[in-house]
Amino acid sequence: MSQPIHKPARVLFLFSDTGGGHRSASEAIIESLKLEYGGRIEMEMVDIFKDYAPPPFSYSPEIYPRMAYFPEVWRFGYNLSNGNRQARAVTALLLPYLRRSARRLIREHPAELIVSVHPLANGTFLRVLGERHTPFITVVTDMVTTHALWYHYKADKVLVPTPVALERGLTYGLSMQQLEVVGLPVAQRFTQPPGNKAELREKLGWPQGCPVVLLVGGGEGMGPVERTAHAIDASGLKLALMMIAGRNRGLQDRLEGYAWRGPAKVYGFVHEMPDFMRAADVLVTKAGPGTISESFIAGLPMILFSRMPGQEDGNVAYVVNEGAGVWAPHAEQVVATLRNWLEHPERMERTATACKRLARPDSSRQIARIIAETLGISTPTRSEA
């Protein structure tokens, strides 16, 4: 007798490219679902703004990177809209403009489970879905200073990256049954064994005989990357400087055109970030949650030189308070920290140890299992996997 054919369960991921973290979080969870459950679950990602929203919301992915040039405007809007009452007001304001497109998205992408990795998806879609809605899980991709829009009381589960984010959820009225600390989802390539640093440097063409500083401004090359790079190079410190400009082609061209005094390399957008982190000794970066989580896993001490006000303020406090890095918003402070660490390597080692303590390398797999459990799919045995 032939076995019955079971259709795979469908999971819809709601995201938008307003910052790199929403897409990369979705992709990391999808990767883990494929590894854990194979063809038993089908996944689909939809950009809620670019693919469905009417103007001007459809331009959000293009507008977001420019907000880095207006940090106080961003801070004002972030703080003004934060809080239960304000979040409800934002949802009520957006709903007339987004209701029709949200309904069309749900109709055109039917699913047994919806996963939101964007704060503006939660209230709108849960209102459109109604009382007896499709199971709905929110994966919070901000680390500490999490906005009220992440925490909608109708969500079945809200998965958060840190205990601080869980406490914020409780203050916004969610129950302990709805909330769970899982970490921030990262791709599996970041969770692999560290490997041999010398071999990695040889593979990358990096020098062997000096400390390596990795300078990153996120996927969009945000923050004072150029000014900081010049200050490090002019400091006279015996180190090699590896700079990643991301998608910021203008920044990459300027960095490549500069006559560096010490060993230096310039990269655009890269896919080898796990190897870069394992081969480096120090990371100088903006306080983006994804980069911080990846740095924790790599045990890579951080110097944070930039943040998005409001949204990433808590990330800085979390890293500093836990001893995993230093806040240095001015180039001379970055140089001073590097000098201190190079002269006192035991301090840098303590910072690396703190990073490893905070790491959650299994976050994506844990989220994948929660999704499968919600769908009623059992975790595969070792022989089935």
C-alpha positions as CSV (number, residue, x, y, z in Angstrom):
1,M,0.0,0.0,0.0
2,S,1.4,3.4,-0.9
3,Q,2.2,5.8,1.8
4,P,0.0,9.0,2.1
5,I,1.7,12.1,0.7
6,H,2.0,14.9,3.2
7,K,2.2,18.4,1.9
8,P,4.9,20.4,3.5
9,A,3.8,23.1,5.9
10,R,4.2,26.7,4.6
11,V,5.9,29.4,6.6
12,L,5.7,33.1,5.5
13,F,8.5,35.4,6.7
14,L,7.6,39.1,6.8
15,F,10.7,41.4,6.5
16,S,12.0,44.5,4.9
17,D,15.5,45.7,3.8
18,T,15.4,48.6,6.2
19,G,18.8,47.7,7.6
20,G,20.5,44.4,6.8
21,G,19.4,42.6,10.0
22,H,15.9,41.8,9.0
23,R,16.8,39.9,5.8
24,S,19.8,38.2,7.4
25,A,17.8,37.0,10.4
26,S,15.1,35.5,8.1
27,E,17.7,33.8,5.9
28,A,19.5,32.4,9.0
29,I,16.2,30.9,10.3
30,I,15.3,29.5,6.9
31,E,18.7,27.9,6.6
32,S,18.2,26.2,10.0
33,L,14.7,25.0,9.0
34,K,16.1,23.4,5.9
35,L,18.9,21.7,7.9
36,E,16.6,20.5,10.6
37,Y,13.4,19.6,8.6
38,G,14.3,19.3,5.0
39,G,11.3,19.2,2.7
40,R,8.7,19.0,5.6
41,I,8.5,22.9,5.7
42,E,8.4,25.3,2.8
43,M,9.6,28.9,3.5
44,E,8.9,32.2,1.7
45,M,10.2,35.7,2.4
46,V,8.3,38.8,1.4
47,D,9.5,42.4,1.7
48,I,6.4,44.1,3.2
49,F,7.3,47.5,2.0
50,K,9.1,47.1,-1.3
51,D,6.9,44.3,-2.7
52,Y,3.5,45.4,-1.4
53,A,3.2,48.8,0.3
54,P,2.0,51.9,-1.5
55,P,4.2,54.9,-1.8
56,P,5.9,56.4,0.1
57,F,6.2,53.3,2.3
58,S,7.5,51.3,-0.7
59,Y,10.6,53.5,-0.7
60,S,11.5,52.6,2.9
61,P,14.5,50.4,2.0
62,E,16.1,53.2,0.1
63,I,15.3,55.9,2.7
64,Y,16.6,54.0,5.8
65,P,20.3,54.2,5.1
66,R,20.1,57.9,4.7
67,M,18.7,58.3,8.2
68,A,22.2,57.7,9.5
69,Y,23.0,61.3,8.4
70,F,20.2,62.6,10.6
71,P,20.7,60.8,13.9
72,E,18.8,63.3,16.0
73,V,15.7,63.2,13.7
74,W,15.8,59.4,14.0
75,R,16.1,59.6,17.8
76,F,13.2,62.0,18.0
77,G,10.9,59.7,15.9
78,Y,12.0,56.6,17.7
79,N,11.4,57.9,21.2
80,L,8.2,59.7,20.2
81,S,6.6,56.5,18.9
82,N,7.9,54.2,21.7
83,G,5.4,52.9,24.3
84,N,2.2,50.9,24.3
85,R,-0.1,53.9,23.7
86,Q,2.2,55.3,21.0
87,A,2.6,51.9,19.3
88,R,-1.2,51.6,19.1
89,A,-1.4,55.1,17.6
90,V,1.3,54.2,15.0
91,T,-0.6,51.1,14.0
92,A,-3.9,53.0,13.8
93,L,-2.3,55.6,11.7
94,L,-0.7,53.1,9.3
95,L,-3.6,50.7,9.0
96,P,-5.7,52.7,6.5
97,Y,-2.7,52.9,4.1
98,L,-1.5,49.4,4.5
99,R,-4.6,47.3,5.1
100,R,-5.4,46.6,1.5
101,S,-1.8,45.7,0.6
102,A,-1.5,43.5,3.8
103,R,-4.7,41.6,2.8
104,R,-3.4,41.1,-0.7
105,L,0.0,39.8,0.6
106,I,-1.8,37.3,2.9
107,R,-4.1,36.2,0.1
108,E,-1.2,35.7,-2.4
109,H,1.1,34.0,0.0
110,P,-1.1,31.6,2.1
111,A,0.7,29.9,5.0
112,E,0.2,27.8,8.1
113,L,2.4,30.1,10.1
114,I,3.6,33.7,9.8
115,V,7.0,34.8,11.2
116,S,7.6,38.6,11.5
117,V,11.1,39.9,11.8
118,H,10.1,43.6,11.4
119,P,8.4,45.7,14.1
120,L,6.0,47.5,11.7
121,A,4.6,44.2,10.4
122,N,3.2,43.0,13.8
123,G,0.4,45.4,14.6
124,T,-0.8,45.8,11.0
125,F,-0.9,42.2,10.0
126,L,-2.4,41.0,13.3
127,R,-5.1,43.5,13.0
128,V,-5.8,42.4,9.4
129,L,-5.7,38.7,10.3
130,G,-8.4,39.2,12.9
131,E,-9.2,37.3,16.1
132,R,-8.9,33.7,14.9
133,H,-5.7,34.3,13.1
134,T,-3.0,32.2,11.5
135,P,-0.3,31.4,14.2
136,F,2.0,34.3,14.4
137,I,5.6,34.4,15.7
138,T,7.7,37.6,16.1
139,V,11.5,37.3,16.1
140,V,12.9,40.5,17.6
141,T,16.0,41.6,15.7
142,D,16.9,44.5,17.9
143,M,19.1,43.5,20.8
144,V,18.3,45.6,23.9
145,T,16.5,48.9,23.3
146,T,13.6,47.1,21.7
147,H,10.7,49.3,20.5
148,A,7.1,48.7,21.7
149,L,6.1,47.8,18.2
150,W,7.9,44.5,18.5
151,Y,5.5,43.4,21.3
152,H,2.0,42.8,20.1
153,Y,-0.3,41.1,22.6
154,K,-1.9,39.0,19.9
155,A,1.3,37.3,18.8
156,D,1.5,33.6,19.8
157,K,5.3,33.9,20.5
158,V,7.7,36.8,20.7
159,L,11.3,35.5,20.6
160,V,13.9,37.9,21.9
161,P,17.7,38.1,21.8
162,T,18.5,39.1,25.4
163,P,17.1,38.9,28.9
164,V,16.8,42.7,28.8
165,A,14.5,42.5,25.8
166,L,12.4,39.9,27.6
167,E,12.0,42.3,30.6
168,R,10.9,45.1,28.2
169,G,8.3,42.7,26.7
170,L,6.9,42.1,30.2
171,T,6.6,45.9,30.8
172,Y,4.7,46.2,27.5
173,G,2.1,43.7,28.8
174,L,3.1,40.4,27.3
175,S,3.1,37.2,29.4
176,M,6.0,34.9,30.2
177,Q,4.3,32.3,28.1
178,Q,4.5,34.5,25.0
179,L,8.2,35.5,25.5
180,E,11.3,33.4,25.2
181,V,15.0,34.4,25.1
182,V,16.7,32.7,22.1
183,G,19.5,35.1,21.0
184,L,19.7,36.7,17.6
185,P,19.6,34.4,14.6
186,V,22.8,34.1,12.7
187,A,23.9,32.1,9.7
188,Q,25.4,28.7,10.3
189,R,28.8,29.7,8.8
190,F,29.3,32.0,11.9
191,T,28.8,29.0,14.3
192,Q,31.5,26.7,12.8
193,P,34.7,25.9,14.8
194,P,37.1,28.8,14.8
195,G,39.9,27.0,12.9
196,N,43.5,28.0,12.8
197,K,44.1,31.8,12.8
198,A,47.4,31.6,11.0
199,E,46.0,29.5,8.3
200,L,43.0,31.8,7.9
201,R,45.3,34.8,7.6
202,E,47.4,33.0,4.9
203,K,44.2,32.2,3.0
204,L,43.0,35.8,3.2
205,G,46.4,37.3,2.4
206,W,46.7,39.1,5.7
207,P,50.0,39.6,7.6
208,Q,51.0,37.2,10.3
209,G,53.4,39.1,12.5
210,C,51.1,41.8,14.0
211,P,47.6,42.3,15.5
212,V,44.8,42.7,12.9
213,V,42.1,45.3,13.4
214,L,38.8,44.7,11.4
215,L,37.0,48.0,10.8
216,V,33.4,47.7,9.7
217,G,30.5,50.1,9.1
218,G,27.8,47.4,8.6
219,G,26.4,46.4,5.2
220,E,25.9,50.0,4.2
221,G,29.3,51.4,5.3
222,M,27.7,53.6,8.0
223,G,29.5,55.5,10.7
224,P,32.8,57.4,10.8
225,V,34.7,54.6,9.0
226,E,37.0,56.9,7.0
227,R,37.9,59.2,9.8
228,T,38.6,56.3,12.2
229,A,40.7,54.5,9.6
230,H,42.9,57.5,9.1
231,A,43.4,58.0,12.8
232,I,44.4,54.4,13.4
233,D,46.8,54.5,10.5
234,A,48.4,57.7,11.7
235,S,48.7,56.4,15.3
236,G,52.0,54.6,14.7
237,L,50.5,51.4,16.3
238,K,52.1,48.2,15.0
239,L,49.0,46.6,13.5
240,A,47.3,45.7,10.3
241,L,44.0,47.4,9.3
242,M,41.3,45.6,7.3
243,M,38.5,47.9,6.2
244,I,35.0,46.9,5.0
245,A,33.1,49.6,3.2
246,G,30.0,47.4,2.5
247,R,27.8,48.6,-0.3
248,N,29.1,52.2,0.1
249,R,31.0,52.4,-3.1
250,G,32.0,56.0,-2.6
251,L,33.6,55.1,0.8
252,Q,35.4,52.1,-0.8
253,D,36.8,54.3,-3.6
254,R,38.2,56.9,-1.1
255,L,39.7,54.3,1.1
256,E,41.3,52.5,-1.8
257,G,42.7,55.8,-3.0
258,Y,44.5,56.6,0.2
259,A,48.2,56.0,0.8
260,W,48.2,53.9,3.9
261,R,51.3,53.9,6.0
262,G,50.9,50.5,7.6
263,P,49.6,47.1,6.3
264,A,46.0,47.7,5.1
265,K,43.4,46.2,2.8
266,V,40.0,47.6,1.6
267,Y,37.0,45.5,0.8
268,G,33.5,46.2,-0.4
269,F,30.5,44.0,0.5
270,V,31.9,40.6,1.6
271,H,30.6,37.1,2.2
272,E,33.6,36.0,4.1
273,M,32.8,37.8,7.3
274,P,33.0,34.7,9.5
275,D,36.6,34.1,8.4
276,F,37.4,37.8,8.7
277,M,36.2,37.7,12.4
278,R,38.1,34.5,13.2
279,A,41.3,35.9,11.7
280,A,41.1,39.3,13.3
281,D,42.1,40.4,16.9
282,V,39.8,43.4,17.3
283,L,36.6,44.6,15.7
284,V,35.9,48.3,15.3
285,T,32.3,48.7,14.3
286,K,28.9,50.4,14.7
287,A,26.6,48.9,17.3
288,G,24.4,46.9,15.0
289,P,22.8,43.8,16.7
290,G,23.8,41.3,14.0
291,T,27.4,42.3,14.0
292,I,27.5,42.3,17.8
293,S,26.0,38.8,18.0
294,E,28.5,37.5,15.4
295,S,31.3,39.1,17.3
296,F,30.2,37.4,20.5
297,I,30.3,34.0,18.8
298,A,33.8,34.7,17.4
299,G,35.0,35.8,20.8
300,L,36.2,39.0,19.1
301,P,36.7,42.1,21.4
302,M,34.7,45.1,20.1
303,I,35.3,48.9,20.0
304,L,31.9,50.4,19.1
305,F,32.2,53.8,17.4
306,S,28.7,54.5,16.1
307,R,25.1,53.7,16.8
308,M,21.6,54.6,15.6
309,P,20.2,56.7,18.4
310,G,17.4,55.2,20.4
311,Q,17.4,51.9,18.5
312,E,21.0,50.9,19.3
313,D,21.7,52.9,22.5
314,G,21.0,49.8,24.6
315,N,23.3,47.7,22.5
316,V,26.2,49.9,23.5
317,A,25.3,49.8,27.2
318,Y,24.9,46.0,27.1
319,V,28.3,45.4,25.4
320,V,30.1,47.8,27.8
321,N,28.3,46.6,31.0
322,E,29.0,43.0,30.2
323,G,32.7,43.7,29.6
324,A,32.6,42.6,25.9
325,G,33.7,45.9,24.4
326,V,34.3,49.6,24.7
327,W,32.2,52.7,23.5
328,A,34.6,55.1,21.6
329,P,32.6,57.5,19.5
330,H,35.6,59.6,18.6
331,A,38.5,58.5,16.5
332,E,41.1,59.4,19.2
333,Q,39.2,57.2,21.7
334,V,39.4,54.3,19.3
335,V,43.1,54.8,19.0
336,A,43.5,55.1,22.8
337,T,41.6,51.8,23.4
338,L,43.7,50.0,20.8
339,R,46.9,51.3,22.4
340,N,45.6,50.2,25.8
341,W,44.7,46.7,24.6
342,L,48.0,46.2,22.7
343,E,50.0,47.3,25.7
344,H,47.9,45.2,28.1
345,P,46.9,42.1,26.1
346,E,45.4,40.5,29.2
347,R,42.7,43.2,29.1
348,M,41.8,42.3,25.5
349,E,41.7,38.6,26.5
350,R,39.3,39.4,29.3
351,T,37.1,41.2,26.8
352,A,37.2,38.2,24.4
353,T,36.2,35.9,27.2
354,A,33.2,38.1,28.0
355,C,32.1,37.9,24.3
356,K,32.2,34.1,24.4
357,R,30.1,34.1,27.6
358,L,27.4,36.1,25.8
359,A,27.4,34.1,22.6
360,R,24.3,32.2,21.5
361,P,25.5,30.2,18.5
362,D,22.4,27.9,18.5
363,S,19.8,30.7,18.2
364,S,18.8,30.0,14.6
365,R,18.3,26.3,15.3
366,Q,16.4,27.0,18.5
367,I,14.0,29.3,16.6
368,A,13.6,26.7,13.8
369,R,12.5,24.1,16.5
370,I,10.0,26.5,18.0
371,I,8.5,27.1,14.5
372,A,8.3,23.4,13.9
373,E,6.7,22.8,17.3
374,T,4.1,25.5,16.5
375,L,3.3,23.6,13.3
376,G,3.1,20.3,15.1
377,I,6.2,18.9,13.4
378,S,8.4,16.8,15.6
379,T,12.2,17.4,15.8
380,P,13.9,14.9,13.6
381,T,16.0,12.1,15.1
382,R,19.7,11.9,14.4
383,S,19.0,9.1,11.8
384,E,16.3,11.2,10.1
385,A,18.3,14.5,9.9
